[in-house]
Amino acid sequence: MHESYRRAFETRRQAMDEVIDWMTFYNHRRIHSTLGYVSPIQFEKSWHAAQLLKAA
């Protein structure tokens, strides 16, 4: 579970920053076994590149 779970933030900005940090990690650095052990962003980039090759 993520460390910000049930955490009280002093400001709305701190909470927003924490969410943005988590989303950045989740989408750009976290690897996922069902995606071939790559991050969701890398998977999408590869998928889009493959689609462009199919269309050519």
PQR file with spaces between the fields and no chain letter, atoms N, CA, C, O and H, PARSE charges and radii, in Angstrom:
ATOM       1  N    MET     1       0.843   -1.177    0.000 -0.4000 1.5000
ATOM       2  CA   MET     1       0.000    0.000    0.000 -0.0000 2.0000
ATOM       3  C    MET     1       0.894    1.248    0.000  0.5500 1.7000
ATOM       4  O    MET     1       1.952    1.262    0.628 -0.5500 1.4000
ATOM       5  N    HIS     2       0.471    2.252   -0.686 -0.4000 1.5000
ATOM       6  CA   HIS     2       1.264    3.474   -0.807 -0.0000 2.0000
ATOM       7  C    HIS     2       1.298    4.233    0.513  0.5500 1.7000
ATOM       8  O    HIS     2       0.329    4.228    1.272 -0.5500 1.4000
ATOM       9  H    HIS     2      -0.389    2.240   -1.196  0.4000 1.0000
ATOM      10  N    GLU     3       2.438    4.891    0.776 -0.4000 1.5000
ATOM      11  CA   GLU     3       2.627    5.568    2.066 -0.0000 2.0000
ATOM      12  C    GLU     3       1.686    6.733    2.327  0.5500 1.7000
ATOM      13  O    GLU     3       1.544    7.145    3.478 -0.5500 1.4000
ATOM      14  H    GLU     3       3.225    4.895    0.159  0.4000 1.0000
ATOM      15  N    SER     4       1.044    7.276    1.312 -0.4000 1.5000
ATOM      16  CA   SER     4       0.133    8.405    1.540 -0.0000 2.0000
ATOM      17  C    SER     4      -1.277    7.951    1.934  0.5500 1.7000
ATOM      18  O    SER     4      -2.154    8.782    2.167 -0.5500 1.4000
ATOM      19  H    SER     4       1.160    6.941    0.377  0.4000 1.0000
ATOM      20  N    TYR     5      -1.492    6.649    2.006 -0.4000 1.5000
ATOM      21  CA   TYR     5      -2.799    6.125    2.394 -0.0000 2.0000
ATOM      22  C    TYR     5      -3.146    6.607    3.800  0.5500 1.7000
ATOM      23  O    TYR     5      -2.371    6.421    4.738 -0.5500 1.4000
ATOM      24  H    TYR     5      -0.779    5.974    1.817  0.4000 1.0000
ATOM      25  N    ARG     6      -4.301    7.220    3.934 -0.4000 1.5000
ATOM      26  CA   ARG     6      -4.810    7.752    5.209 -0.0000 2.0000
ATOM      27  C    ARG     6      -3.897    8.810    5.825  0.5500 1.7000
ATOM      28  O    ARG     6      -3.892    8.998    7.042 -0.5500 1.4000
ATOM      29  H    ARG     6      -4.930    7.371    3.172  0.4000 1.0000
ATOM      30  N    ARG     7      -3.153    9.475    5.014 -0.4000 1.5000
ATOM      31  CA   ARG     7      -2.262   10.531    5.493 -0.0000 2.0000
ATOM      32  C    ARG     7      -3.019   11.856    5.468  0.5500 1.7000
ATOM      33  O    ARG     7      -3.766   12.138    4.531 -0.5500 1.4000
ATOM      34  H    ARG     7      -3.157    9.322    4.026  0.4000 1.0000
ATOM      35  N    ALA     8      -2.822   12.654    6.494 -0.4000 1.5000
ATOM      36  CA   ALA     8      -3.420   13.986    6.530 -0.0000 2.0000
ATOM      37  C    ALA     8      -2.421   14.985    5.950  0.5500 1.7000
ATOM      38  O    ALA     8      -1.275   15.054    6.396 -0.5500 1.4000
ATOM      39  H    ALA     8      -2.216   12.424    7.256  0.4000 1.0000
ATOM      40  N    PHE     9      -2.847   15.740    4.976 -0.4000 1.5000
ATOM      41  CA   PHE     9      -1.989   16.741    4.354 -0.0000 2.0000
ATOM      42  C    PHE     9      -2.330   18.110    4.927  0.5500 1.7000
ATOM      43  O    PHE     9      -3.482   18.397    5.252 -0.5500 1.4000
ATOM      44  H    PHE     9      -3.777   15.683    4.613  0.4000 1.0000
ATOM      45  N    GLU    10      -1.313   18.940    5.041 -0.4000 1.5000
ATOM      46  CA   GLU    10      -1.531   20.287    5.572 -0.0000 2.0000
ATOM      47  C    GLU    10      -2.264   21.178    4.582  0.5500 1.7000
ATOM      48  O    GLU    10      -3.052   22.044    4.964 -0.5500 1.4000
ATOM      49  H    GLU    10      -0.378   18.708    4.777  0.4000 1.0000
ATOM      50  N    THR    11      -1.988   20.949    3.296 -0.4000 1.5000
ATOM      51  CA   THR    11      -2.624   21.778    2.272 -0.0000 2.0000
ATOM      52  C    THR    11      -3.126   20.902    1.129  0.5500 1.7000
ATOM      53  O    THR    11      -2.687   19.767    0.942 -0.5500 1.4000
ATOM      54  H    THR    11      -1.348   20.246    2.986  0.4000 1.0000
ATOM      55  N    ARG    12      -4.049   21.464    0.384 -0.4000 1.5000
ATOM      56  CA   ARG    12      -4.549   20.777   -0.810 -0.0000 2.0000
ATOM      57  C    ARG    12      -3.415   20.586   -1.814  0.5500 1.7000
ATOM      58  O    ARG    12      -3.354   19.565   -2.498 -0.5500 1.4000
ATOM      59  H    ARG    12      -4.405   22.386    0.536  0.4000 1.0000
ATOM      60  N    ARG    13      -2.527   21.558   -1.903 -0.4000 1.5000
ATOM      61  CA   ARG    13      -1.393   21.485   -2.829 -0.0000 2.0000
ATOM      62  C    ARG    13      -0.490   20.297   -2.504  0.5500 1.7000
ATOM      63  O    ARG    13      -0.024   19.608   -3.412 -0.5500 1.4000
ATOM      64  H    ARG    13      -2.576   22.388   -1.348  0.4000 1.0000
ATOM      65  N    GLN    14      -0.237   20.051   -1.209 -0.4000 1.5000
ATOM      66  CA   GLN    14       0.582   18.908   -0.820 -0.0000 2.0000
ATOM      67  C    GLN    14      -0.087   17.600   -1.247  0.5500 1.7000
ATOM      68  O    GLN    14       0.582   16.684   -1.726 -0.5500 1.4000
ATOM      69  H    GLN    14      -0.616   20.611   -0.472  0.4000 1.0000
ATOM      70  N    ALA    15      -1.377   17.520   -1.077 -0.4000 1.5000
ATOM      71  CA   ALA    15      -2.106   16.316   -1.478 -0.0000 2.0000
ATOM      72  C    ALA    15      -2.041   16.132   -2.994  0.5500 1.7000
ATOM      73  O    ALA    15      -1.822   15.022   -3.479 -0.5500 1.4000
ATOM      74  H    ALA    15      -1.920   18.264   -0.688  0.4000 1.0000
ATOM      75  N    MET    16      -2.231   17.211   -3.733 -0.4000 1.5000
ATOM      76  CA   MET    16      -2.159   17.136   -5.190 -0.0000 2.0000
ATOM      77  C    MET    16      -0.775   16.719   -5.652  0.5500 1.7000
ATOM      78  O    MET    16      -0.643   15.900   -6.562 -0.5500 1.4000
ATOM      79  H    MET    16      -2.409   18.113   -3.339  0.4000 1.0000
ATOM      80  N    ASP    17       0.258   17.274   -5.033 -0.4000 1.5000
ATOM      81  CA   ASP    17       1.634   16.907   -5.388 -0.0000 2.0000
ATOM      82  C    ASP    17       1.894   15.427   -5.132  0.5500 1.7000
ATOM      83  O    ASP    17       2.569   14.769   -5.924 -0.5500 1.4000
ATOM      84  H    ASP    17       0.151   17.939   -4.294  0.4000 1.0000
ATOM      85  N    GLU    18       1.367   14.903   -4.040 -0.4000 1.5000
ATOM      86  CA   GLU    18       1.538   13.491   -3.714 -0.0000 2.0000
ATOM      87  C    GLU    18       0.858   12.602   -4.755  0.5500 1.7000
ATOM      88  O    GLU    18       1.408   11.582   -5.171 -0.5500 1.4000
ATOM      89  H    GLU    18       0.819   15.437   -3.396  0.4000 1.0000
ATOM      90  N    VAL    19      -0.334   12.998   -5.165 -0.4000 1.5000
ATOM      91  CA   VAL    19      -1.050   12.238   -6.191 -0.0000 2.0000
ATOM      92  C    VAL    19      -0.284   12.271   -7.509  0.5500 1.7000
ATOM      93  O    VAL    19      -0.147   11.241   -8.169 -0.5500 1.4000
ATOM      94  H    VAL    19      -0.781   13.826   -4.828  0.4000 1.0000
ATOM      95  N    ILE    20       0.207   13.421   -7.892 -0.4000 1.5000
ATOM      96  CA   ILE    20       0.975   13.549   -9.133 -0.0000 2.0000
ATOM      97  C    ILE    20       2.238   12.701   -9.071  0.5500 1.7000
ATOM      98  O    ILE    20       2.578   12.029  -10.044 -0.5500 1.4000
ATOM      99  H    ILE    20       0.096   14.258   -7.356  0.4000 1.0000
ATOM     100  N    ASP    21       2.933   12.723   -7.947 -0.4000 1.5000
ATOM     101  CA   ASP    21       4.136   11.890   -7.788 -0.0000 2.0000
ATOM     102  C    ASP    21       3.798   10.408   -7.938  0.5500 1.7000
ATOM     103  O    ASP    21       4.517    9.665   -8.605 -0.5500 1.4000
ATOM     104  H    ASP    21       2.657   13.269   -7.156  0.4000 1.0000
ATOM     105  N    TRP    22       2.693    9.983   -7.310 -0.4000 1.5000
ATOM     106  CA   TRP    22       2.296    8.581   -7.391 -0.0000 2.0000
ATOM     107  C    TRP    22       1.929    8.198   -8.823  0.5500 1.7000
ATOM     108  O    TRP    22       2.318    7.131   -9.298 -0.5500 1.4000
ATOM     109  H    TRP    22       2.108   10.587   -6.768  0.4000 1.0000
ATOM     110  N    MET    23       1.184    9.060   -9.512 -0.4000 1.5000
ATOM     111  CA   MET    23       0.797    8.766  -10.893 -0.0000 2.0000
ATOM     112  C    MET    23       2.010    8.704  -11.812  0.5500 1.7000
ATOM     113  O    MET    23       2.066    7.876  -12.721 -0.5500 1.4000
ATOM     114  H    MET    23       0.869    9.927   -9.127  0.4000 1.0000
ATOM     115  N    THR    24       2.971    9.575  -11.576 -0.4000 1.5000
ATOM     116  CA   THR    24       4.196    9.554  -12.373 -0.0000 2.0000
ATOM     117  C    THR    24       4.934    8.239  -12.177  0.5500 1.7000
ATOM     118  O    THR    24       5.372    7.620  -13.147 -0.5500 1.4000
ATOM     119  H    THR    24       2.926   10.248  -10.838  0.4000 1.0000
ATOM     120  N    PHE    25       5.073    7.813  -10.933 -0.4000 1.5000
ATOM     121  CA   PHE    25       5.708    6.522  -10.673 -0.0000 2.0000
ATOM     122  C    PHE    25       4.911    5.400  -11.330  0.5500 1.7000
ATOM     123  O    PHE    25       5.477    4.557  -12.025 -0.5500 1.4000
ATOM     124  H    PHE    25       4.717    8.316  -10.146  0.4000 1.0000
ATOM     125  N    TYR    26       3.614    5.389  -11.114 -0.4000 1.5000
ATOM     126  CA   TYR    26       2.755    4.301  -11.583 -0.0000 2.0000
ATOM     127  C    TYR    26       2.814    4.156  -13.103  0.5500 1.7000
ATOM     128  O    TYR    26       2.854    3.040  -13.620 -0.5500 1.4000
ATOM     129  H    TYR    26       3.154    6.073  -10.549  0.4000 1.0000
ATOM     130  N    ASN    27       2.818    5.264  -13.806 -0.4000 1.5000
ATOM     131  CA   ASN    27       2.771    5.209  -15.268 -0.0000 2.0000
ATOM     132  C    ASN    27       4.126    5.192  -15.958  0.5500 1.7000
ATOM     133  O    ASN    27       4.227    4.702  -17.082 -0.5500 1.4000
ATOM     134  H    ASN    27       2.785    6.170  -13.386  0.4000 1.0000
ATOM     135  N    HIS    28       5.163    5.708  -15.326 -0.4000 1.5000
ATOM     136  CA   HIS    28       6.449    5.843  -16.007 -0.0000 2.0000
ATOM     137  C    HIS    28       7.531    4.892  -15.513  0.5500 1.7000
ATOM     138  O    HIS    28       8.421    4.530  -16.282 -0.5500 1.4000
ATOM     139  H    HIS    28       5.081    6.107  -14.412  0.4000 1.0000
ATOM     140  N    ARG    29       7.477    4.480  -14.255 -0.4000 1.5000
ATOM     141  CA   ARG    29       8.579    3.659  -13.729 -0.0000 2.0000
ATOM     142  C    ARG    29       8.161    2.273  -13.264  0.5500 1.7000
ATOM     143  O    ARG    29       8.984    1.357  -13.249 -0.5500 1.4000
ATOM     144  H    ARG    29       6.753    4.774  -13.630  0.4000 1.0000
ATOM     145  N    ARG    30       6.916    2.103  -12.887 -0.4000 1.5000
ATOM     146  CA   ARG    30       6.441    0.820  -12.362 -0.0000 2.0000
ATOM     147  C    ARG    30       6.362   -0.199  -13.497  0.5500 1.7000
ATOM     148  O    ARG    30       5.730    0.055  -14.522 -0.5500 1.4000
ATOM     149  H    ARG    30       6.248    2.847  -12.898  0.4000 1.0000
ATOM     150  N    ILE    31       7.003   -1.348  -13.310 -0.4000 1.5000
ATOM     151  CA   ILE    31       6.897   -2.389  -14.319 -0.0000 2.0000
ATOM     152  C    ILE    31       5.738   -3.312  -13.954  0.5500 1.7000
ATOM     153  O    ILE    31       5.384   -3.457  -12.784 -0.5500 1.4000
ATOM     154  H    ILE    31       7.516   -1.554  -12.476  0.4000 1.0000
ATOM     155  N    HIS    32       5.161   -3.926  -14.972 -0.4000 1.5000
ATOM     156  CA   HIS    32       3.994   -4.765  -14.749 -0.0000 2.0000
ATOM     157  C    HIS    32       4.169   -6.080  -15.510  0.5500 1.7000
ATOM     158  O    HIS    32       4.489   -6.084  -16.699 -0.5500 1.4000
ATOM     159  H    HIS    32       5.448   -3.807  -15.922  0.4000 1.0000
ATOM     160  N    SER    33       3.957   -7.175  -14.820 -0.4000 1.5000
ATOM     161  CA   SER    33       4.183   -8.487  -15.431 -0.0000 2.0000
ATOM     162  C    SER    33       3.278   -8.727  -16.643  0.5500 1.7000
ATOM     163  O    SER    33       3.722   -9.312  -17.630 -0.5500 1.4000
ATOM     164  H    SER    33       3.697   -7.172  -13.854  0.4000 1.0000
ATOM     165  N    THR    34       2.022   -8.288  -16.584 -0.4000 1.5000
ATOM     166  CA   THR    34       1.125   -8.532  -17.717 -0.0000 2.0000
ATOM     167  C    THR    34       1.447   -7.671  -18.930  0.5500 1.7000
ATOM     168  O    THR    34       0.912   -7.902  -20.014 -0.5500 1.4000
ATOM     169  H    THR    34       1.661   -7.812  -15.782  0.4000 1.0000
ATOM     170  N    LEU    35       2.312   -6.688  -18.759 -0.4000 1.5000
ATOM     171  CA   LEU    35       2.743   -5.845  -19.886 -0.0000 2.0000
ATOM     172  C    LEU    35       4.134   -6.239  -20.370  0.5500 1.7000
ATOM     173  O    LEU    35       4.781   -5.480  -21.093 -0.5500 1.4000
ATOM     174  H    LEU    35       2.747   -6.500  -17.878  0.4000 1.0000
ATOM     175  N    GLY    36       4.588   -7.410  -19.978 -0.4000 1.5000
ATOM     176  CA   GLY    36       5.912   -7.859  -20.404 -0.0000 2.0000
ATOM     177  C    GLY    36       7.035   -7.216  -19.607  0.5500 1.7000
ATOM     178  O    GLY    36       8.143   -7.044  -20.116 -0.5500 1.4000
ATOM     179  H    GLY    36       4.063   -8.026  -19.391  0.4000 1.0000
ATOM     180  N    TYR    37       6.756   -6.865  -18.376 -0.4000 1.5000
ATOM     181  CA   TYR    37       7.738   -6.268  -17.463 -0.0000 2.0000
ATOM     182  C    TYR    37       8.292   -4.943  -17.979  0.5500 1.7000
ATOM     183  O    TYR    37       9.488   -4.669  -17.880 -0.5500 1.4000
ATOM     184  H    TYR    37       5.856   -7.005  -17.963  0.4000 1.0000
ATOM     185  N    VAL    38       7.401   -4.136  -18.526 -0.4000 1.5000
ATOM     186  CA   VAL    38       7.728   -2.755  -18.892 -0.0000 2.0000
ATOM     187  C    VAL    38       6.701   -1.851  -18.225  0.5500 1.7000
ATOM     188  O    VAL    38       5.668   -2.324  -17.751 -0.5500 1.4000
ATOM     189  H    VAL    38       6.429   -4.359  -18.605  0.4000 1.0000
ATOM     190  N    SER    39       6.979   -0.568  -18.187 -0.4000 1.5000
ATOM     191  CA   SER    39       6.039    0.389  -17.596 -0.0000 2.0000
ATOM     192  C    SER    39       4.860    0.594  -18.545  0.5500 1.7000
ATOM     193  O    SER    39       4.978    0.335  -19.742 -0.5500 1.4000
ATOM     194  H    SER    39       7.818   -0.184  -18.572  0.4000 1.0000
ATOM     195  N    PRO    40       3.728    1.057  -18.020 -0.5600 1.5000
ATOM     196  CA   PRO    40       2.585    1.324  -18.894  0.2800 2.0000
ATOM     197  C    PRO    40       2.911    2.312  -20.021  0.5500 1.7000
ATOM     198  O    PRO    40       2.435    2.142  -21.143 -0.5500 1.4000
ATOM     199  N    ILE    41       3.698    3.319  -19.738 -0.4000 1.5000
ATOM     200  CA   ILE    41       4.067    4.290  -20.784 -0.0000 2.0000
ATOM     201  C    ILE    41       4.902    3.626  -21.872  0.5500 1.7000
ATOM     202  O    ILE    41       4.659    3.844  -23.060 -0.5500 1.4000
ATOM     203  H    ILE    41       4.084    3.456  -18.826  0.4000 1.0000
ATOM     204  N    GLN    42       5.886    2.817  -21.475 -0.4000 1.5000
ATOM     205  CA   GLN    42       6.725    2.135  -22.465 -0.0000 2.0000
ATOM     206  C    GLN    42       5.892    1.161  -23.294  0.5500 1.7000
ATOM     207  O    GLN    42       6.096    1.041  -24.502 -0.5500 1.4000
ATOM     208  H    GLN    42       6.082    2.640  -20.510  0.4000 1.0000
ATOM     209  N    PHE    43       4.963    0.471  -22.653 -0.4000 1.5000
ATOM     210  CA   PHE    43       4.081   -0.443  -23.377 -0.0000 2.0000
ATOM     211  C    PHE    43       3.279    0.306  -24.434  0.5500 1.7000
ATOM     212  O    PHE    43       3.186   -0.141  -25.578 -0.5500 1.4000
ATOM     213  H    PHE    43       4.797    0.569  -21.672  0.4000 1.0000
ATOM     214  N    GLU    44       2.700    1.442  -24.057 -0.4000 1.5000
ATOM     215  CA   GLU    44       1.916    2.217  -25.022 -0.0000 2.0000
ATOM     216  C    GLU    44       2.770    2.750  -26.163  0.5500 1.7000
ATOM     217  O    GLU    44       2.335    2.742  -27.314 -0.5500 1.4000
ATOM     218  H    GLU    44       2.776    1.805  -23.128  0.4000 1.0000
ATOM     219  N    LYS    45       3.976    3.213  -25.862 -0.4000 1.5000
ATOM     220  CA   LYS    45       4.868    3.691  -26.924 -0.0000 2.0000
ATOM     221  C    LYS    45       5.173    2.578  -27.904  0.5500 1.7000
ATOM     222  O    LYS    45       5.146    2.788  -29.117 -0.5500 1.4000
ATOM     223  H    LYS    45       4.329    3.219  -24.927  0.4000 1.0000
ATOM     224  N    SER    46       5.466    1.383  -27.383 -0.4000 1.5000
ATOM     225  CA   SER    46       5.752    0.238  -28.257 -0.0000 2.0000
ATOM     226  C    SER    46       4.531   -0.145  -29.076  0.5500 1.7000
ATOM     227  O    SER    46       4.648   -0.458  -30.261 -0.5500 1.4000
ATOM     228  H    SER    46       5.488    1.212  -26.398  0.4000 1.0000
ATOM     229  N    TRP    47       3.355   -0.122  -28.449 -0.4000 1.5000
ATOM     230  CA   TRP    47       2.126   -0.473  -29.142 -0.0000 2.0000
ATOM     231  C    TRP    47       1.856    0.508  -30.288  0.5500 1.7000
ATOM     232  O    TRP    47       1.522    0.096  -31.399 -0.5500 1.4000
ATOM     233  H    TRP    47       3.259    0.132  -27.487  0.4000 1.0000
ATOM     234  N    HIS    48       2.002    1.797  -30.011 -0.4000 1.5000
ATOM     235  CA   HIS    48       1.760    2.807  -31.052 -0.0000 2.0000
ATOM     236  C    HIS    48       2.762    2.670  -32.197  0.5500 1.7000
ATOM     237  O    HIS    48       2.394    2.818  -33.363 -0.5500 1.4000
ATOM     238  H    HIS    48       2.274    2.131  -29.109  0.4000 1.0000
ATOM     239  N    ALA    49       4.019    2.391  -31.874 -0.4000 1.5000
ATOM     240  CA   ALA    49       5.032    2.203  -32.910 -0.0000 2.0000
ATOM     241  C    ALA    49       4.667    0.995  -33.785  0.5500 1.7000
ATOM     242  O    ALA    49       4.829    1.048  -35.004 -0.5500 1.4000
ATOM     243  H    ALA    49       4.318    2.272  -30.927  0.4000 1.0000
ATOM     244  N    ALA    50       4.182   -0.077  -33.182 -0.4000 1.5000
ATOM     245  CA   ALA    50       3.781   -1.268  -33.943 -0.0000 2.0000
ATOM     246  C    ALA    50       2.593   -0.956  -34.837  0.5500 1.7000
ATOM     247  O    ALA    50       2.519   -1.464  -35.956 -0.5500 1.4000
ATOM     248  H    ALA    50       4.050   -0.120  -32.192  0.4000 1.0000
ATOM     249  N    GLN    51       1.660   -0.128  -34.370 -0.4000 1.5000
ATOM     250  CA   GLN    51       0.513    0.238  -35.182 -0.0000 2.0000
ATOM     251  C    GLN    51       0.934    1.053  -36.402  0.5500 1.7000
ATOM     252  O    GLN    51       0.383    0.889  -37.491 -0.5500 1.4000
ATOM     253  H    GLN    51       1.720    0.285  -33.461  0.4000 1.0000
ATOM     254  N    LEU    52       1.908    1.924  -36.210 -0.4000 1.5000
ATOM     255  CA   LEU    52       2.404    2.720  -37.340 -0.0000 2.0000
ATOM     256  C    LEU    52       3.062    1.823  -38.379  0.5500 1.7000
ATOM     257  O    LEU    52       2.922    2.056  -39.580 -0.5500 1.4000
ATOM     258  H    LEU    52       2.356    2.058  -35.326  0.4000 1.0000
ATOM     259  N    LEU    53       3.778    0.801  -37.929 -0.4000 1.5000
ATOM     260  CA   LEU    53       4.410   -0.133  -38.874 -0.0000 2.0000
ATOM     261  C    LEU    53       3.361   -0.937  -39.634  0.5500 1.7000
ATOM     262  O    LEU    53       3.526   -1.198  -40.826 -0.5500 1.4000
ATOM     263  H    LEU    53       3.892    0.611  -36.954  0.4000 1.0000
ATOM     264  N    LYS    54       2.294   -1.326  -38.962 -0.4000 1.5000
ATOM     265  CA   LYS    54       1.228   -2.067  -39.635 -0.0000 2.0000
ATOM     266  C    LYS    54       0.540   -1.214  -40.692  0.5500 1.7000
ATOM     267  O    LYS    54       0.146   -1.719  -41.743 -0.5500 1.4000
ATOM     268  H    LYS    54       2.161   -1.113  -37.994  0.4000 1.0000
ATOM     269  N    ALA    55       0.396    0.072  -40.417 -0.4000 1.5000
ATOM     270  CA   ALA    55      -0.303    0.969  -41.327 -0.0000 2.0000
ATOM     271  C    ALA    55       0.543    1.325  -42.549  0.5500 1.7000
ATOM     272  O    ALA    55       0.014    1.741  -43.580 -0.5500 1.4000
ATOM     273  H    ALA    55       0.716    0.483  -39.563  0.4000 1.0000
ATOM     274  N    ALA    56       1.842    1.161  -42.427 -0.4000 1.5000
ATOM     275  CA   ALA    56       2.740    1.566  -43.523 -0.0000 2.0000
ATOM     276  C    ALA    56       2.777    0.565  -44.651  0.5500 1.7000
ATOM     277  O    ALA    56       3.485    0.771  -45.636 -0.5500 1.4000
ATOM     278  H    ALA    56       2.272    0.823  -41.589  0.4000 1.0000
